[in-house]
Each structure stands twice: as C-alpha cells, then as structure tokens.
C-alpha cells in the first residue's frame, strides 16, 4: 500500500477553500478535501502579531502526489507566504486503499 498524507492550507474565505479542494480532487491530486472554518489564526508577520479569520482546506492524498499538489496549491494561492503543510496519514486499510485508488500521481516529463 502506498503511504498516504494529509496536506493542509489556510485561505481567506470559504469559497477559495472550496475551489482549491474541488480543483485538487477533480485533477486527481487528492482523494477528498474538507473545508473547515472559520478558524481564528494568530501569527507573527513582518515583526507584528496579527489575527485573521481563515478557512482550512485539508486534502487526503498519497505521498508521491505531494510535489504536484504543493505546486498546485502554491500556484493557486493568494497569500504571499501560504501555509502548506503535510503530515503522515494512517487509518483503516480500506480507507487508505480508497485514497490511493482516487489519486493519479503525475509523472514528470523526464520520467514519463
């Protein structure tokens, strides 16, 4: 079984999070996406503590799709420095096999 991961990002509003999740699933970069929010984010930016209401987009995928999914999120994100983080994902065998079956790992031209 292919190792699975959870990739998360935060964005400024629900519609943006929904669009990112939908497009990632449609492109088969992720098996599913959950949009969670709003959440209150407190962070340091340019030397000052700031707060913002954000929406979290959580994507389930396989590790081999991580580079393509990260590139997709960076290209579609409106933030100067977007939060794009990855964590290992474990669960039932059936669920992880489902994630694997839904994701198509893009091949780079050099290896195709």
Secondary structure by P-SEA (a helix, b strand, c coil): ccbbbbbbbbcccaaaaaaaaaaaaaacccccccccccbbbbbbcccccccccbbbbbbbbcccaaaaaaaaaaaaccccccbbbbbbbbccaaaaaaaaaabbbbbccccc
